[in-house]
Amino acid sequence: MTERSPMLPPERTRTLALASAFLRGVAAAGLGLGSLAVLVTVLWISSPYPDSGPGGALRAAAAVWLLAHGAELVRPDTLSGVPAPVGVVPLLLVAGPVWLAHRAARDAAEPEEGRRRPSQAGAFCAVTAGYLLVAAGAAAYARDGSLRVVPDTLAFPVALVVAGAAAAGVWTAAGRPFGPLPSWSPLVLQEAVARTLFRDRAEAACRAAAVGAAVLVGGGALLVAVALGRNAAAAQDSFLALSGDWSGRLAVLLLAVSLVPNAALWGAAYGLGPGFALGTGATATPLGLTGTPAVPHFPLLAAAPDQGPAAPLNWAALAVPAVAALALAWCVVRRAAPADAPRAQAWSPRETVLVTGLAALGCGAGTALLTAVAGGPLGSGALAAFGPVWWLAGPAALAWTAGIGVPAALLLRLWRLRERGWAWRRDADAPEGAEDTGGAEADEDVRKGGDGNGADADPVPEEAEEGPEETGKPRRWWAPWRTGAPSDSTVQENQAEAAAGGPAPAGGTTEDDPGFEPYDFLPTDPWHEKDWHGKETREARWASLKQGSGGLMADFPAHVPAAPRFEETPATPAGEKPADADGRGATP
């Protein structure tokens, strides 16, 4: 037998778990840095005339990797001798480091069988510390290269980006919970967050805001694609002028691809109205390009509009925020008035307006954040301001989505509820919890005369069964004169009283039901309607039965014509017929 190893104390296992999380952060950062270093090294090897040795290529790779985290770089060697900042972050490169940090934190905090995991706070701190340690080493290594890192940007935004990705990973490992707010938050907000209804509305607002922002970015990408198609010759000339060999063209192509999300956000800002800056003295808007742009030779910048007033075709870019607002409203209304839910579950107009306004606010905040990271300086002087202005693009997105989205949401809500307007009685009379049994089956039950829960109700009158083309009246499913079907116990009691010879109640038996028609079982063919089952003949016979039954038919609906009253005769013993002058019974 093999001797079992003694169990480690809890302090030792906790330390090992934290060390494992720390190594996961180091590995995530090293994997991202190594991948980019390999790509830069391959380009350097394939270049026929490299500017520096392999050390310079690796330092440039470390600087570009930090740029993907939001760090600002500086080019010390310029023609003017003044260091030139480089602050435009290729957003496509950001996806790799953020995903790696998120994955490392999620794996560190996720429980596994046979392995002790650290606490959520411990996993977050360990992964973040390991990742930032590699980032600090890369910044120190790139200090002597052609691209240097501004030290202040290592704390913000590099550390903020890594911490945010790690926190999202820990939250994902915990099942994405929505825990209580801190104790210092307002009590009203804590109670609101604790309610499930508030969470549903907040989730709907967040989803709608994300949809609106995505449509804005997609519309901006479409505008850029159309502009590049119109200026394809200029884009091709810029691409060929930057490099003459295939390795240089490959590098330019990779850089252009990594800047495609930036170009899409620039197009979104252009469609919103504020536009984007092409230097400190030029701004491109749907109304035209003002000032003198300082545009370097680059293929994506060939999509910039020409100088002067814009053509009417450029005004079509304003359709992008309008479509985004409609998409946001549609996303809200899908939750406000579900297609397969009863009318009672639909949100009120006030709730719909509130959620749409919150979604518009979230869309504006997201647009401001994205446009803030999409631009930046490309040098000093005229290129110090490049890209969209976030504090103009964010409020513009809010104004577009709120101004169009709120009215559109209300109209869409009414449109989705138009076919369920007949359900007003069911919504008003349904007991608590009845709305949970809604859907197509309940709607069909109500149309047939039921209560929406499977129980039978009064039969649908003949006038309601006949269509408008047959009776000339609108189709109706309700009967204003009815007070509801009696219960089974009431029917049995009334039948027992009638059998005992007692007074007949006003309702409770089948014959007493105002909706009961004793001739409904007869055929309704046209040749029968003329002689036996005609409407006038049937009403006359039914009136005669009513008169002969005494009080049994006292509550018959008023639409049946009343017959002449008969004089009552004294009661006679059982088995004998009342005598009159003619020997036929009661005398009129």
C-alpha positions in Angstrom: 0.0 0.0 0.0 1.1 3.5 -0.8 1.2 5.9 2.1 -1.2 8.8 1.7 0.3 12.3 1.9 -0.8 14.3 4.8 -3.3 17.1 4.1 -1.9 20.6 3.9 -3.1 23.2 6.4 -5.7 25.7 5.3 -3.2 28.6 5.3 -0.8 26.7 3.0 -3.6 25.8 0.5 -4.8 29.4 0.5 -1.3 30.6 -0.3 -1.0 28.1 -3.1 -4.3 29.2 -4.6 -3.2 32.8 -4.6 0.1 31.9 -6.1 -1.7 30.0 -8.8 -3.9 33.0 -9.6 -0.8 35.3 -9.7 0.9 33.0 -12.2 -2.2 33.0 -14.3 -2.1 36.7 -14.6 1.6 36.6 -15.5 0.9 33.9 -18.1 -2.0 35.9 -19.7 0.2 39.0 -20.0 3.1 37.0 -21.4 0.9 35.3 -23.9 -0.4 38.6 -25.3 3.1 40.2 -25.4 4.7 37.1 -26.9 2.1 36.9 -29.7 2.6 40.5 -30.7 6.4 40.2 -30.4 6.4 37.2 -32.8 4.3 39.1 -35.3 6.6 42.2 -35.2 9.7 40.0 -35.4 8.4 38.3 -38.5 7.7 41.6 -40.2 11.2 42.8 -39.2 12.8 39.7 -40.7 10.9 40.0 -43.9 11.8 43.7 -44.3 14.7 44.2 -46.8 15.8 47.5 -45.1 15.2 47.3 -41.4 15.8 50.5 -39.4 17.2 48.7 -36.3 18.2 45.4 -35.0 16.1 42.7 -33.3 16.3 44.5 -30.0 14.7 47.6 -31.5 11.9 45.4 -33.0 11.2 43.8 -29.6 11.1 47.2 -27.9 8.7 48.4 -30.5 6.5 45.3 -29.9 6.5 46.0 -26.2 5.5 49.6 -26.8 2.7 48.6 -29.2 1.4 46.0 -26.7 1.2 48.7 -24.0 -0.5 51.0 -26.6 -3.2 48.3 -26.9 -4.0 48.8 -23.2 -4.5 52.5 -23.7 -1.0 53.8 -22.9 0.3 56.9 -24.7 3.5 56.6 -26.6 6.1 59.3 -27.5 8.4 59.4 -30.6 11.5 61.2 -29.4 13.2 61.2 -32.9 11.4 63.7 -35.1 12.5 66.1 -37.7 11.7 69.1 -35.5 13.4 67.6 -32.5 10.2 67.9 -30.4 8.9 64.6 -29.1 5.6 63.7 -30.9 2.9 61.9 -28.9 1.0 58.9 -30.4 -2.3 58.5 -28.6 -4.6 56.8 -31.2 -5.2 53.3 -29.8 -6.0 50.6 -32.4 -9.2 49.2 -30.9 -8.9 45.8 -32.5 -5.7 45.2 -30.6 -7.4 45.9 -27.4 -9.6 42.8 -27.7 -6.7 40.4 -27.2 -5.3 41.7 -23.9 -8.7 42.3 -22.4 -9.9 38.8 -23.3 -6.7 37.2 -21.8 -7.0 39.1 -18.5 -10.7 38.2 -18.3 -10.0 34.5 -19.0 -7.2 34.4 -16.4 -9.4 35.9 -13.7 -12.3 33.6 -14.5 -10.2 30.5 -14.4 -8.6 31.5 -11.1 -11.9 32.2 -9.4 -13.8 29.3 -10.9 -14.2 26.4 -8.5 -12.8 23.0 -9.6 -13.1 19.6 -8.0 -10.1 18.7 -5.9 -8.6 22.2 -5.9 -9.0 24.9 -3.4 -9.7 28.3 -5.0 -9.0 31.6 -3.5 -11.6 34.1 -2.5 -13.1 36.4 -5.2 -11.2 39.4 -3.9 -8.0 37.3 -3.6 -8.3 36.0 -7.2 -8.9 39.5 -8.5 -5.9 41.0 -6.7 -3.6 38.2 -7.6 -4.4 38.1 -11.3 -4.2 41.9 -11.6 -0.9 42.1 -9.8 0.6 39.4 -12.0 -0.5 41.1 -15.2 0.6 44.5 -14.2 4.0 43.2 -13.2 4.6 42.1 -16.7 3.3 45.5 -18.0 5.7 47.4 -15.8 8.6 45.2 -17.1 7.5 45.8 -20.7 7.4 49.6 -20.1 10.9 49.5 -18.6 12.2 47.5 -21.5 10.7 49.8 -24.2 12.2 52.9 -22.5 15.2 53.0 -24.8 13.3 52.2 -28.0 12.0 54.3 -30.8 8.6 54.4 -29.1 8.6 55.2 -25.4 5.7 54.9 -22.9 4.5 57.9 -20.9 4.8 56.7 -17.3 1.6 58.4 -16.1 -0.5 56.4 -18.5 0.5 53.1 -16.8 -1.8 53.9 -13.9 -4.5 55.3 -16.1 -5.8 53.8 -18.3 -3.5 50.6 -18.4 -4.1 49.6 -14.8 -7.8 50.5 -15.1 -8.3 48.3 -18.2 -6.6 45.3 -16.6 -8.5 45.7 -13.4 -11.8 46.0 -15.2 -11.1 42.9 -17.3 -10.1 40.9 -14.2 -13.2 42.1 -12.3 -15.4 41.0 -15.1 -13.7 37.6 -15.1 -14.3 37.1 -11.4 -17.9 38.2 -11.8 -18.4 35.7 -14.6 -17.0 32.9 -12.5 -19.4 33.7 -9.7 -22.4 33.3 -12.1 -22.9 37.0 -12.9 -24.8 37.8 -9.7 -26.5 41.0 -8.8 -25.8 41.4 -5.1 -27.0 44.1 -2.7 -25.6 47.6 -3.0 -23.1 48.9 -0.5 -24.5 50.0 2.9 -23.6 53.6 2.1 -25.9 53.8 -0.9 -29.4 55.3 -0.5 -32.0 53.1 1.1 -34.5 53.7 -1.7 -32.0 52.5 -4.3 -31.2 49.4 -2.3 -34.9 48.5 -2.0 -35.3 49.1 -5.7 -32.4 46.9 -6.7 -33.7 44.2 -4.4 -37.0 44.0 -6.3 -37.1 41.6 -9.2 -39.2 44.0 -11.2 -36.6 46.7 -11.0 -33.9 44.3 -12.2 -36.0 43.3 -15.2 -36.4 46.9 -16.2 -32.7 47.6 -15.7 -31.8 44.6 -17.8 -34.1 45.7 -20.6 -32.6 49.2 -20.5 -29.0 47.8 -20.7 -29.8 45.5 -23.5 -31.6 48.3 -25.5 -28.6 50.6 -24.9 -26.2 48.0 -26.2 -28.4 47.5 -29.2 -28.5 51.2 -29.9 -24.8 51.6 -29.6 -24.1 48.6 -31.8 -26.4 49.9 -34.5 -24.6 53.3 -34.3 -21.2 51.6 -34.7 -22.5 49.4 -37.5 -24.0 52.4 -39.3 -20.7 54.2 -39.0 -18.8 51.3 -40.5 -21.3 51.3 -43.4 -20.7 55.0 -44.0 -16.9 54.4 -44.0 -17.3 51.6 -46.5 -19.4 53.7 -48.8 -17.0 56.6 -48.6 -14.0 54.3 -49.3 -15.9 52.9 -52.3 -16.4 56.4 -53.7 -12.7 57.3 -53.1 -11.2 53.9 -54.0 -8.6 55.4 -56.2 -7.3 57.7 -53.5 -7.2 54.9 -51.0 -5.2 52.7 -53.4 -2.7 55.5 -54.1 -2.2 56.0 -50.3 -1.7 52.3 -49.8 0.9 51.9 -52.5 2.7 55.1 -51.6 3.5 54.1 -48.0 5.6 51.1 -49.0 7.0 49.5 -52.1 7.6 45.9 -51.0 5.2 43.2 -49.9 6.4 43.1 -46.2 5.8 46.9 -45.8 2.4 46.6 -47.5 1.5 43.8 -45.2 2.4 45.9 -42.2 0.3 48.8 -43.5 -2.6 46.4 -44.1 -2.4 45.0 -40.6 -2.4 48.5 -39.1 -5.4 49.5 -41.3 -7.3 46.4 -40.2 -6.6 47.1 -36.5 -8.0 50.7 -37.0 -11.2 49.6 -38.6 -13.2 49.9 -35.3 -11.8 53.4 -34.9 -13.0 54.3 -38.4 -16.4 52.9 -37.6 -16.7 55.1 -34.5 -15.5 58.1 -36.5 -18.3 57.4 -39.0 -20.8 57.1 -36.2 -19.8 60.5 -34.8 -20.1 61.9 -38.3 -23.6 60.6 -38.6 -24.6 61.9 -35.2 -23.7 65.5 -36.3 -20.7 66.6 -34.3 -18.3 64.8 -36.8 -14.6 64.4 -36.1 -11.5 66.5 -36.1 -8.8 66.2 -38.8 -6.3 68.3 -36.9 -6.7 71.3 -34.7 -8.1 73.5 -37.5 -10.5 71.2 -39.4 -13.8 69.4 -38.6 -15.8 67.1 -40.8 -19.6 67.1 -40.3 -22.6 66.1 -42.6 -22.8 69.8 -43.5 -19.3 69.9 -44.9 -15.6 70.0 -44.1 -14.5 73.3 -42.5 -10.9 74.4 -42.1 -7.7 73.0 -43.4 -7.2 69.4 -42.6 -3.8 68.0 -41.7 -4.4 64.5 -43.1 -1.4 62.1 -43.4 -1.3 59.6 -46.2 -3.2 56.6 -45.0 -5.8 54.4 -46.8 -8.6 54.8 -44.2 -8.3 58.6 -44.2 -9.1 58.6 -47.9 -12.8 58.3 -46.8 -12.7 61.8 -45.3 -15.1 64.2 -47.1 -13.7 66.9 -49.4 -13.3 70.5 -48.4 -16.3 72.8 -48.8 -20.1 72.3 -48.2 -21.4 68.7 -48.3 -23.5 67.3 -51.0 -27.2 66.3 -50.3 -26.1 62.7 -50.4 -23.9 63.3 -47.3 -27.0 64.3 -45.4 -28.1 60.7 -45.7 -25.6 59.9 -42.9 -28.2 61.4 -40.4 -30.3 58.2 -41.0 -27.8 56.2 -38.9 -28.7 57.7 -35.5 -32.4 57.6 -36.5 -32.2 53.9 -37.2 -30.3 53.4 -34.0 -33.1 55.1 -32.1 -35.7 52.9 -33.7 -33.7 49.8 -32.9 -33.4 50.9 -29.3 -37.2 51.5 -29.1 -38.0 48.2 -30.7 -35.8 46.4 -28.2 -37.6 48.0 -25.3 -41.1 47.4 -26.7 -40.3 43.7 -27.2 -40.0 43.5 -23.4 -42.7 46.1 -22.7 -45.4 44.3 -24.8 -44.4 40.7 -25.5 -46.2 39.1 -28.4 -47.2 35.9 -26.6 -48.3 37.5 -23.3 -51.7 38.8 -22.2 -52.4 42.5 -22.1 -52.2 42.5 -18.3 -48.4 41.8 -18.5 -47.7 44.8 -20.7 -45.9 47.7 -19.2 -47.7 50.9 -18.7 -46.8 53.9 -20.9 -45.0 55.5 -18.0 -42.8 52.5 -17.5 -42.1 52.3 -21.3 -41.0 55.9 -21.4 -38.8 55.5 -18.3 -37.0 52.4 -19.6 -36.5 54.0 -23.0 -35.1 57.1 -21.5 -32.7 55.0 -19.4 -31.7 53.1 -22.5 -31.0 56.3 -24.3 -28.9 57.6 -21.4 -26.9 54.4 -21.5 -26.4 54.6 -25.3 -25.2 58.2 -24.9 -22.7 57.2 -22.2 -21.4 54.2 -24.1 -21.0 56.3 -27.3 -19.1 59.0 -25.3 -16.7 56.3 -23.9 -16.1 54.6 -27.2 -15.5 57.9 -29.1 -13.1 59.0 -26.3 -10.8 56.0 -26.9 -11.2 56.1 -30.7 -9.3 59.3 -31.1 -6.2 61.0 -29.8 -3.1 62.9 -30.8 -1.0 61.8 -33.7 1.7 64.3 -33.2 2.3 67.9 -32.1 0.9 71.1 -33.7 -1.8 70.5 -36.2 -2.1 66.8 -35.4 -2.6 67.3 -31.6 -6.4 66.7 -32.0 -7.5 63.8 -34.1 -10.8 62.0 -34.1 -14.3 62.6 -32.7 -14.9 64.8 -29.6 -16.5 62.6 -27.0 -18.2 65.3 -25.0 -20.1 66.3 -28.2 -20.8 62.8 -29.6 -22.2 61.4 -26.3 -24.9 64.1 -25.8 -25.7 63.9 -29.5 -26.4 60.2 -29.2 -28.5 60.8 -26.1 -30.6 63.5 -28.0 -31.1 61.3 -31.0 -32.1 58.2 -29.2 -34.3 59.9 -26.6 -36.0 62.3 -29.1 -36.9 59.6 -31.6 -36.8 56.5 -29.4 -39.4 57.6 -26.7 -42.2 58.5 -29.2 -41.4 55.4 -31.3 -41.5 53.2 -28.3 -45.0 54.4 -27.3 -46.3 54.0 -30.9 -44.8 50.5 -31.2 -46.4 49.6 -27.9 -49.8 50.6 -29.1 -49.2 48.8 -32.4 -48.3 45.6 -30.7 -51.3 45.8 -28.4 -53.8 46.6 -31.2 -54.9 43.0 -31.7 -55.3 42.4 -28.0 -57.7 45.3 -27.4 -60.6 42.8 -27.0 -58.9 41.4 -23.9 -59.9 44.4 -21.7 -62.6 42.4 -19.9 -60.2 39.5 -19.2 -57.5 41.8 -17.9 -60.0 43.6 -15.6 -61.8 40.5 -14.3 -59.0 38.0 -14.2 -57.9 36.9 -10.6 -54.4 37.2 -9.3 -52.0 35.1 -11.2 -54.3 34.7 -14.2 -51.9 36.6 -16.3 -49.4 33.8 -16.0 -51.7 31.5 -18.0 -51.8 33.8 -21.0 -50.8 33.0 -24.5 -52.4 31.9 -27.6 -54.5 29.2 -25.9 -56.0 31.6 -23.4 -56.7 34.1 -26.1 -58.6 31.5 -28.1 -60.5 30.4 -25.0 -61.7 34.0 -24.4 -62.7 34.4 -28.0 -64.9 31.2 -27.7 -66.6 32.6 -24.6 -64.3 31.2 -21.9 -62.6 33.1 -19.1 -59.0 32.6 -20.5 -58.2 29.8 -17.9 -59.9 26.9 -19.6 -63.3 27.2 -17.8 -66.5 27.4 -19.8 -68.5 30.5 -19.8 -71.9 31.5 -21.2 -72.5 30.5 -24.8 -71.8 33.1 -27.4 -75.0 34.6 -28.6 -76.1 34.0 -32.2 -75.6 37.6 -33.1 -71.9 37.3 -32.1 -71.4 34.1 -34.0 -72.6 35.6 -37.2 -70.1 37.8 -39.0 -70.6 41.4 -39.9 -71.4 40.5 -43.5 -74.3 38.3 -42.3 -75.9 40.5 -39.6 -74.7 43.9 -40.5 -73.5 44.4 -36.9 -69.9 44.2 -35.6 -68.8 40.9 -34.1 -69.2 40.8 -30.4 -68.3 38.2 -27.8 -69.8 39.6 -24.7 -73.4 39.7 -23.5 -74.3 42.8 -21.5 -77.4 41.2 -19.9 -75.6 38.2 -18.4 -74.5 38.1 -14.8 -72.4 35.0 -15.1 -73.0 31.2 -15.2 -74.3 29.7 -11.9 -72.2 27.2 -10.0 -72.9 23.4 -10.1 -74.2 23.4 -6.5 -76.7 26.2 -7.2 -78.0 24.3 -10.2 -78.5 21.1 -8.2 -80.3 23.0 -5.4 -82.6 24.8 -7.8 -83.4 21.5 -9.6 -84.3 19.9 -6.3 -86.6 22.7 -5.3 -88.3 22.5 -8.7 -88.8 18.8 -8.3 -90.3 19.3 -4.9 -92.9 21.7 -6.2 -91.3 24.7 -4.5 -91.1 28.2 -6.0 -88.7 28.3 -9.0 -85.8 30.7 -8.5 -85.0 33.5 -10.9 -81.9 31.7 -12.1 -79.9 28.5 -11.6 -81.5 25.9 -13.9 -80.8 25.4 -17.5 -84.2 26.8 -18.6 -83.7 29.8 -16.4 -80.5 30.8 -18.1 -81.2 33.8 -20.2 -78.8 32.5 -22.8 -80.7 29.2 -23.1 -82.5 28.7 -26.4 -84.7 25.5 -26.4 -84.8 25.5 -30.2 -81.1 25.9 -30.8 -80.8 22.1 -31.3 -83.1 22.3 -34.3 -81.5 22.6 -37.8 -80.7 26.0 -39.1 -80.9 25.3 -42.8 -82.5 28.0 -45.0 -85.5 25.7 -45.8 -86.1 25.2 -42.1 -85.8 28.9 -41.1 -88.8 29.8 -43.3 -91.4 27.6 -41.6 -90.2 26.3 -38.2 -86.9 27.8 -37.1 -87.4 31.3 -38.4 -86.5 34.1 -36.0 -89.9 35.6 -35.7 -91.6 32.2 -35.2 -89.0 31.2 -32.6 -89.5 34.4 -30.6 -93.2 34.0 -30.6 -93.0 30.4 -29.4 -90.5 31.3 -26.8 -92.7 34.2 -25.6 -95.6 31.7 -25.2 -93.4 29.4 -23.2 -92.4 32.3 -21.0 -96.0 33.3 -20.3 -97.0 29.7 -19.5 -94.1 29.2 -17.1 -95.0 32.0 -14.8 -92.0 33.2 -12.8 -89.5 30.8 -14.4 -88.9 33.2 -17.2 -89.2 36.4 -15.4 -85.7 37.4 -16.1 -85.7 36.8 -19.8 -83.8 39.5 -21.7 -85.6 42.5 -22.8 -85.0 42.1 -26.5 -87.6 39.3 -26.8 -91.1 40.9 -27.4 -93.5 40.4 -24.5 -96.8 38.7 -25.2 -100.3 39.7 -23.8 -100.7 38.9 -20.2 -103.1 36.1 -19.2 -105.4 36.4 -16.2 -104.5 34.1 -13.4 -107.0 31.4 -12.3 -107.5 29.9 -8.9 -105.4 27.0 -8.0 -107.0 23.6 -8.7 -106.3 20.3 -7.0 -103.6 18.1 -8.5 -104.8 16.0 -11.4 -107.7 18.3 -12.4 -107.7 20.9 -15.2 -108.8 24.4 -14.6 -112.2 25.1 -16.2 -113.1 28.2 -18.1 -116.0 29.3 -20.3 -114.7 27.4 -23.3 -113.5 24.4 -21.2 -109.9 25.0 -22.5 -108.1 26.4 -19.4 -107.2 30.0 -18.6 -109.3 32.7 -20.1 -107.4 35.6 -21.8 
